[in-house]
Amino acid sequence: MFFYLESVFLWVVVFLLFFIGSFVLYKDRKDRPSQSFALVSFSMMFWIIMSYFEDGAFDLAQRILFVEADFSFGILSSFFIFIFCADMARLSFITKKPFRSLLMTVPILFSALIFFTDIIISTYHVSSYGIIEPVFSNMGMVYNFAVSFFLVAGVGIIFWKYNTSDIVEKTRYIYLLIGLSLAIIIVLVTNVFPSEGIKSGPYYQFFSRLGVFSTIFVVLFPGYAIIRHRLFNVRILATEILSFGILLILFVQIFLSNGWYQMMLRLIVFVIVLVLISILMKSVEGEIHRKEELQRISDSLAIANERLKELDNAKSEFISIASHQLRTPLTAIKGYVSLILEGSYGKIPVSVEDVLEKVYLVNGRLVQLVEDLLNVSRIESGRVRYQFVSTELVSLITDVVDIFRLQAKAKQLDLVIQPAKETVPKMTLDINKIKEVLSNLIDNAIKYTTEGNITVSIHITENAVQVVVSDTGIGFSSEQKERLFQKFVRSKETIKLVTSGSGLGLYVGKNFVEAHGGKIWAESEGPGKGAKFIVELPFVNPHALQEDIDSFKESYRG
């Protein structure tokens, strides 16, 4: 019974080696690790078969032939394990053809010496237990050294690769290292270097079989590494193994049928299952390849996103530093030009005054651009500071409108305020931030309106105040509306009408308004039909200090 189970287990190992080696080679015949893995599987499979028949053949000459084949496939297996390890470690100097072909002469030479000469194995003798024992010559030590060298070198390569790889690579090689090490140690102990006492004992045949059984480790541990870390596409392989098993069972049942009717019925079932499995396999392969491609794209996007974040941070830092360096000299220029125009340094010619006014205007635009860039930098880095105080919103709006009356008059535009019908209570605001928001909206309305009027109206809703800046200017389309409050965005119409501008004002304003717990949006009936920009500020600022909120409540009750 024991020897029957031993035989069954051996043939199971043979089947696994053949099947897995064949499928790995079939799935990627051009891949070097796939090729060498298949060679390892096939050589070990034949080594097991030869080992099995050397004890089962009745004729002495046949048994000696199987023993010679056993030793030949033994050195071939060790050599292919070494090549597989070199391929997995991507050691090109070993795996390239000239050196690889040169190495291949070693196992071929030893196989020829074993089969055709007595240089390796000088003679044979049969033990009292019926086991054929080869008697090695002095060259036998060279054979053992060659086998040991290939096996130990293979493990050494994987061990070196494990130590020099990153964490992901380490987890890939550790299972391969464990499987190979276990198999090699058992093979060396049981088949290459057994003691004389064990050789002469009654259980030597069983002991030598342990080396054969150990080849399962070469399949199981690298197989687990393949499944877990996808050294090969083993999910498809597993599906195909299962499908093949089902087809094999159905095919065998055809020949075990009782009568033609049952045989035809089972044959039809076999064909139907074959067709369904073919469809299933195509579906599984397609789905797996799609998922793998999506995973690769996702990984690439994640890396690109991290890189973009780094670049964006670097850009923001650069803008912040550059803006700080620019603001001081630009402010100084603005101040000196203003003093010259006011006559602080004496009277200036009219021609020079016209030039200085243009310098003053351009410098003002630069100062505003620098301020916008600084605001963007502060917003993105979370360094904006707000000083919320109780404020009369109507007075604030009036002050801002008065600043732009001359600019509107110069373009022959009417700039008017429509006050709210109800009393507007005091509100907790950052005065400078809200002034900047309203200034930008009114300035834009004047710049992009050629005729008509600009109206600043105030409306009271249930929980908030709305400040609406309306104009009769160029307006915008529904497509442009979605992008108005993005950074560095300007429509083609605005660029045609006014070439200057950074496209930052609305972006900055949106962030300032939202910091007050409010919101800002734009409306237009279309290009050429004017535009409305609505700023809605809640009565109670959720981001203000508690004492400011209490102050508002008292003011509102009064």
SVG drawing of the C-alpha trace seen along z (x, -y; Angstrom):
<svg xmlns="http://www.w3.org/2000/svg" viewBox="-38 -124 78 134">
<polyline fill="none" stroke="black" stroke-width="0.4" points="0.0,0.0 2.9,-2.4 4.6,-1.8 1.3,-2.3 0.8,-5.7 4.4,-6.6 3.8,-5.9 0.6,-7.9 2.3,-10.9 5.2,-10.7 2.9,-10.8 0.9,-13.7 4.2,-15.6 5.1,-14.6 1.7,-15.8 2.0,-19.2 5.5,-19.8 4.5,-19.0 1.2,-21.0 2.5,-24.1 5.7,-24.2 3.7,-23.8 1.2,-26.5 3.8,-29.0 5.7,-28.4 2.5,-28.6 1.4,-31.9 4.7,-33.7 7.0,-31.8 9.3,-34.8 9.9,-35.5 13.3,-34.2 12.1,-33.4 9.1,-31.5 11.4,-29.5 13.9,-28.6 11.0,-27.8 9.6,-25.4 13.0,-23.7 13.3,-23.3 9.8,-21.7 10.5,-19.3 14.0,-18.3 12.8,-17.5 9.8,-15.7 12.1,-13.3 14.4,-13.0 11.5,-11.8 10.4,-9.3 13.9,-7.9 14.2,-7.6 10.9,-5.7 11.8,-3.2 15.3,-2.5 13.7,-0.5 10.8,0.8 12.4,2.4 13.0,6.2 15.9,6.3 19.3,5.4 20.5,3.6 17.3,1.5 17.7,0.6 21.3,-0.5 20.1,-2.6 17.5,-4.3 20.1,-5.0 22.4,-6.7 19.4,-8.7 18.6,-9.6 22.1,-11.1 22.0,-12.9 18.7,-14.6 20.0,-15.4 22.7,-17.6 20.4,-19.0 17.9,-20.0 20.5,-21.7 21.8,-23.6 18.3,-24.8 17.6,-25.9 20.7,-28.0 19.7,-29.5 16.1,-30.2 17.6,-32.0 19.8,-34.1 16.9,-34.9 14.7,-36.0 17.6,-38.2 18.0,-39.6 21.7,-38.8 22.3,-39.5 25.9,-38.5 24.9,-34.9 21.7,-34.7 23.1,-36.0 23.7,-33.4 27.5,-33.1 28.0,-32.5 24.7,-30.5 25.7,-28.2 29.1,-27.7 27.6,-26.8 25.3,-24.4 28.3,-22.2 28.8,-21.3 25.7,-19.2 25.8,-17.8 29.5,-16.7 28.7,-15.0 25.6,-13.3 27.8,-12.0 30.4,-10.7 27.8,-8.9 26.1,-7.2 29.1,-6.3 32.0,-5.9 32.9,-4.7 34.7,-7.9 31.9,-9.1 30.3,-5.8 32.9,-3.0 30.6,-0.1 27.4,0.9 26.5,3.4 23.2,4.7 22.6,4.4 21.0,7.1 17.7,5.2 17.8,5.3 18.8,1.6 21.3,0.8 24.1,-1.3 26.5,-3.2 30.1,-3.2 31.7,-6.5 35.2,-7.0 37.4,-9.9 35.6,-12.0 32.4,-11.3 33.5,-13.9 33.6,-16.4 30.1,-15.5 28.9,-16.1 30.7,-19.3 29.1,-20.5 25.6,-19.6 26.3,-21.3 27.8,-24.4 24.8,-25.0 22.3,-24.6 24.2,-26.6 25.0,-29.3 21.3,-29.6 20.3,-30.0 23.1,-32.5 21.9,-34.6 18.4,-34.8 19.7,-35.5 21.9,-38.4 18.9,-39.7 16.8,-39.6 19.3,-41.6 19.8,-44.3 16.1,-44.8 13.4,-47.1 10.5,-45.9 8.3,-44.8 11.1,-42.8 12.0,-41.2 8.5,-39.7 8.7,-38.4 12.1,-36.6 11.6,-35.2 9.2,-32.4 11.4,-31.4 14.4,-31.4 12.6,-29.2 11.3,-26.7 14.7,-26.3 16.6,-26.0 14.3,-23.3 14.4,-21.3 18.2,-21.6 19.0,-20.7 16.9,-17.6 18.2,-16.5 21.8,-17.0 21.3,-15.1 19.3,-12.2 20.7,-11.7 24.1,-13.4 25.8,-13.0 24.0,-10.2 26.2,-8.4 27.4,-4.8 25.3,-3.7 22.2,-4.9 23.1,-3.5 23.5,0.0 20.3,-0.2 16.9,1.3 15.2,-2.0 17.6,-3.7 15.1,-3.4 12.5,-5.4 15.3,-7.8 16.3,-8.5 12.7,-9.0 12.6,-12.0 14.8,-13.9 12.2,-13.2 9.3,-14.3 11.2,-17.5 10.8,-18.7 7.3,-19.7 8.8,-22.6 10.2,-24.0 6.7,-24.0 4.8,-25.2 6.8,-28.1 7.6,-29.8 4.0,-29.0 2.8,-30.9 5.1,-33.8 3.6,-33.8 0.0,-33.8 0.7,-36.5 3.1,-38.8 2.2,-38.0 5.5,-36.9 3.3,-35.3 -0.4,-35.7 -1.4,-32.7 -5.0,-33.7 -5.6,-32.7 -3.4,-29.6 -5.5,-28.5 -8.7,-28.9 -7.3,-26.9 -6.1,-24.1 -9.6,-23.9 -11.2,-23.9 -8.8,-21.2 -9.6,-19.0 -13.3,-19.3 -12.8,-18.4 -10.5,-15.5 -13.2,-14.0 -15.9,-14.4 -13.6,-12.9 -12.8,-9.8 -16.5,-9.3 -17.2,-9.0 -15.1,-5.8 -16.7,-4.5 -20.2,-4.7 -22.6,-1.8 -23.9,-1.6 -23.9,-3.9 -26.7,-6.1 -24.9,-7.0 -21.7,-7.6 -23.4,-10.0 -25.1,-11.9 -21.8,-12.3 -20.0,-13.3 -22.6,-16.0 -22.2,-17.2 -18.4,-17.2 -18.7,-19.4 -21.1,-21.8 -18.8,-22.2 -15.8,-22.6 -17.5,-25.5 -18.6,-27.2 -15.2,-26.9 -13.6,-28.4 -16.0,-31.4 -15.3,-31.6 -11.5,-31.6 -11.7,-34.4 -13.9,-36.4 -11.6,-35.8 -8.4,-36.7 -10.0,-39.9 -11.3,-40.9 -7.9,-40.3 -6.0,-42.1 -8.4,-45.1 -8.0,-45.2 -4.2,-44.9 -4.2,-47.8 -6.4,-49.9 -4.1,-49.2 -1.1,-50.2 -2.8,-53.4 -4.0,-54.1 -0.4,-53.6 1.0,-55.9 -1.7,-58.6 -0.9,-58.3 2.8,-58.9 2.0,-61.8 -0.4,-63.3 2.2,-63.3 4.7,-64.9 2.1,-67.6 1.5,-68.3 5.3,-68.8 5.5,-71.1 2.4,-73.0 3.9,-73.5 7.2,-74.6 5.3,-77.0 3.3,-78.5 6.5,-79.0 8.2,-80.7 5.3,-83.0 5.2,-83.9 8.9,-84.7 8.9,-86.6 5.8,-88.6 7.2,-89.7 10.4,-90.8 8.4,-92.7 5.9,-94.4 8.3,-96.7 10.0,-98.3 6.6,-98.6 5.0,-100.3 7.9,-102.7 7.7,-103.6 3.9,-104.2 4.6,-106.5 7.3,-108.6 5.4,-108.9 2.3,-110.1 4.4,-112.7 5.9,-113.9 2.4,-114.2 1.2,-116.1 4.0,-118.7 5.9,-117.8 9.2,-118.1 8.2,-121.1 6.2,-121.8 6.7,-119.3 6.0,-119.8 2.7,-118.6 4.4,-116.0 6.2,-114.5 3.1,-114.5 1.3,-112.5 4.1,-109.9 4.1,-109.7 0.3,-109.2 0.8,-106.2 3.7,-104.9 1.5,-105.4 -1.4,-103.4 0.9,-100.5 2.6,-100.4 -0.9,-100.2 -1.7,-97.2 1.6,-95.6 0.9,-96.2 -2.5,-94.6 -1.1,-91.6 1.5,-91.1 -1.2,-91.4 -3.3,-88.8 -0.3,-86.4 0.4,-86.9 -3.2,-86.2 -3.2,-83.0 -0.1,-81.9 -1.5,-82.5 -4.8,-80.8 -3.2,-77.6 -0.8,-77.4 -3.5,-78.2 -1.7,-81.3 -4.5,-83.9 -5.3,-85.8 -8.7,-87.4 -9.5,-90.3 -13.2,-90.1 -14.8,-93.3 -18.3,-94.7 -18.9,-96.8 -21.5,-98.9 -21.7,-97.1 -23.5,-100.0 -20.8,-102.5 -18.2,-100.0 -19.9,-99.6 -20.3,-103.4 -16.6,-104.0 -15.7,-101.4 -18.1,-102.9 -16.8,-106.4 -13.3,-105.2 -14.4,-104.1 -16.7,-107.1 -14.0,-109.0 -13.0,-105.8 -16.6,-105.2 -17.0,-108.9 -13.9,-108.8 -15.7,-106.0 -19.0,-107.9 -20.7,-105.2 -23.2,-105.7 -22.1,-104.1 -25.0,-104.1 -26.0,-102.5 -29.4,-101.0 -29.8,-100.7 -31.8,-98.0 -35.4,-98.7 -34.7,-97.3 -32.1,-98.5 -28.9,-96.5 -27.5,-95.6 -23.9,-95.7 -22.0,-92.6 -18.8,-90.8 -16.4,-91.1 -12.8,-91.5 -13.1,-95.0 -10.1,-94.9 -11.0,-91.5 -14.6,-92.5 -13.4,-95.8 -11.0,-93.9 -13.8,-91.6 -16.1,-94.5 -13.4,-96.6 -12.5,-93.8 -16.1,-93.2 -16.7,-97.0 -13.4,-97.4 -14.2,-94.5 -17.7,-95.8 -16.2,-99.2 -13.4,-97.6 -15.8,-95.2 -18.6,-97.7 -18.3,-100.1 -21.7,-101.9 -24.6,-101.9 -24.3,-101.7 -23.0,-99.8 -25.4,-99.3 -24.4,-98.1 -27.6,-97.0 -28.2,-95.7 -30.8,-93.1 -31.8,-91.5 -32.8,-87.8 -33.9,-85.7 -30.4,-85.0 -28.0,-87.1 -27.2,-90.3 -26.7,-90.1 -24.5,-92.7 -25.2,-92.6 -22.9,-94.2 -24.7,-94.5 -23.4,-95.9 -24.5,-96.3 -21.2,-94.9 -20.0,-92.0 -21.6,-89.3 -20.6,-85.6 -21.8,-82.2 -23.0,-79.3 -19.8,-77.4 -17.6,-80.3 -19.7,-80.5 -18.3,-77.2 -14.7,-78.5 -15.1,-82.1 -13.8,-81.5 -10.8,-79.3 -7.2,-80.5 -5.7,-82.3 -8.9,-81.9 -10.1,-84.7 -12.5,-84.4 -11.6,-85.3 -14.1,-88.3 -12.4,-89.8 -8.9,-89.4 -10.1,-91.2 -11.5,-94.1 -8.9,-94.4 -5.5,-92.8 -4.2,-93.3 -5.4,-91.1 -4.3,-88.0 -7.5,-86.0 -6.9,-85.8 -9.3,-88.4 -12.5,-86.2 -10.6,-83.2 -9.2,-85.3 -12.6,-86.9 -14.4,-83.5 -12.0,-82.3 -12.5,-85.5 -16.2,-85.3 -16.3,-81.6 -14.1,-82.4 -17.0,-84.6 -19.4,-81.7 -20.9,-83.3 -20.9,-82.5 -20.4,-84.3 -21.8,-83.5 -22.4,-85.0 -25.3,-85.3 -25.7,-86.4 -28.2,-86.0 -25.4,-85.5 -22.5,-87.3 -23.3,-91.0 -26.2,-91.1 -24.4,-92.2 -23.6,-90.3 -24.4,-90.1 -22.1,-89.1 -23.8,-88.3 -22.0,-88.3 -24.0,-86.7 -22.8,-87.3 -24.6,-85.7 -25.8,-87.8 -23.9,-85.5 -20.3,-84.8 -19.6,-81.2 -15.9,-81.8 -15.9,-84.9 -15.0,-85.1 -17.9,-84.4 -17.8,-88.0 -18.3,-89.4 -21.3,-87.2 -22.8,-88.3 -22.2,-91.9 -24.1,-91.3 -27.0,-89.8 -27.3,-92.9 -27.1,-95.2 -29.7,-93.3 -32.1,-93.4 -31.6,-97.1"/>
</svg>
